[in-house]
Amino acid sequence: MPSVRMLLIALALLPAGSVPALALPSYARQTGQQCAACHNGFPELTPYGRLFKLNGYTFGGGQSDLPPLAAIVIFSDTHTQTGQPGGAAPHYGPNNNVGFDSASLYFAGAITPDIGAFIQGTYDNVGRSFTWDNTDIRYAGTTRLLDRDAVFGITLNNNPTVTDPWNSTPAWGFPFIGSELAPTPQAATLIEGGLAAQVAGSTVYGYWDNLVYAEFGAYSTLTKGMDSALGVLPATTIKDLAPYWRLAIEPKWGASSLEFGTFGLAATLSPGGVTGFGTDHTVDFGVDSQYQYLADRDSVSLQASFIAENQSLTASQAIGNSSNGRDHLQSFHIKTTYFLDQTYGGTVGYFNIKGSGDPLLYGADSANNSPNSNGWIAEFDYIPFNHGGPSFWPWLNMKLGLQYILYDEFNGGTADFDGAGRNAHDNNTLFAFAWFAL
């Protein structure tokens, strides 16, 4: 397969046309809007993009009669500072892995004037598997409340925070893409993808006066038959229902908007689906903020989140998965992005994960029995078709990027973190990617 570096150069030379494009071409065809109307360097949403989502993906205005189908294909090149003994993954070498990462097919757009969807199915070429992916089906309406406009709706979805219109919560937070062929920290809070595609849930929401947002709902584990049909291998099972909440306020002035809010999840769990040993209980409480400045040429955004997780591990301790009856974990993320003409972008971010030591829970990958990891992420992006795609397919969009992750601490250590001589800096990752939306 040709080098991704060659793909980046060749595709950047494609002639641009004048027809608008969005991150998902089906939305572009439906609305007739440019990508920059909805996205500040996709997939980060603008105020208009957030309204499009909250109104159930139903805004019109385009002239196309094509069905609401789209696809995304990703190619990449991954280099770690030191190769991984035994290979980065089955069928891959220890380092410098180039190739096809994944392909996703979407049903994305209006179904009726009040119902729309974002439904994703993904083939993962690294894992050689197909699974359903982020799914958000909505009914939305509008009304007047206290003499102000309000949007309300109900969603069916499969991932806590996937419904959120801001990019400061986990499902749509930075980094928007990462290598599957590089080491990543072992610890994350439950709401940071721990239930993604393993659950089904429903939430109700309201957005009043383009200012105040509230959302509440609950999630339940899928049945074993549904797991199998959808390509899911669940790590845990929810007992009864897991409630989810989200509250936010977003004042706006001129070209700026500022959001700050809270979100969270509480779940009673059977680890690994094992019963008869009691249950675990996990509560995630998060706070977040997002600032955006969006002008004709320049745009700046900043997102930050902090999540505190308290874990009661009765079942995990009983079956030998945890040394402690109680643990805690904290996760902090912050990033800032600048885009020029919605075409050339740069992002710098910082992350810090820390928590209580636990030999059984973390000892397999940490000589210090610790979940602690922190580091920096820098990314440079080129989005050549944000203001119109090439003549042969006017709705084409793509993002060409170069990302570097530097680890100051990894799985509890800076040097010999795994007891086998590997240092945190050995996992520093250079990741080049080509992300095509068709």
C-alpha angles and dihedrals in degrees: 000000000000118000116270087230089063091047091053092054097043097046094047087064094059112121113256121224131200102250114112121249135192131200086264110039092210089065090047091054091047098049104026088223130137119249090248090062091065104022138051092203100331136298092024108096129228122213089269091049090051091052090049090055095043091050090059100262088284105122112127137192102122126112102217122116093196117121119261095263128130140162138209124203124188130199124181150175118215126195124175123195089244125021122250114249111241093017136293090267138337109302091018134098128239093265148355095044115180127183153072113337107180148329126216130194119204138198097200126163147047120334096177130354088273104030129065140157150211106199120169132187118184137199109206108205093190093057093030091229142119123220141161110262136191109349128182121168116180145189110197136178141169133233143156119262123179087349092303132107116259136185119209134178152149126237138199109205145152108222130051109245094016087109094055117115095208127075096225097085125078106261094058100021129123131305089054091187134021141172120276088198099062129077115262130190114279098224130074134148118261094251091055094082099304091124100029112142089351094091143045122215147161129221135182121212145179134195113197125199092342085285117076124051129188130174131175133175147122141246135216133191119258121246119260090251092053091046090055095045092049097045095247126150103193119211095199143008127235116226110222109325133338111216119221129195138186130181126174143160124206119188116188133201128173110320092342137089130181125197127187127170152127135255137175153160135217119198137176106209144193103208112230088356089284114150134190097058100080122256141280122236123209128185120188118192117185138182123193145175137194131190123190131184110186119182131160094268108011131048131180128185136177128190129183135174138178123194125188116196125194116194128197103194105188095138096038091053092047094053094042101255096115135035093204132061090214132029136169134208133190128197126192126182131174133168141165127205135194123194128188113210088339086283111083117044141175129190134187120190141173130204134188127185119181139157149136120319117250121176096202096040098045107010097096091069102022127062087199093050087236136136094205117132133152139166150126135278126202122183135179119196137191117194105179099176102049089115099037141338132242119285095250092059112009094191096056115124130177142175121210113195147174117203131184125191120195117193119208091176129013127189093340103318148066096206127033090353093167099042090245098088100267117139129208092247090055086073095054104131135210109196125183117187142180113204115190125190111197 
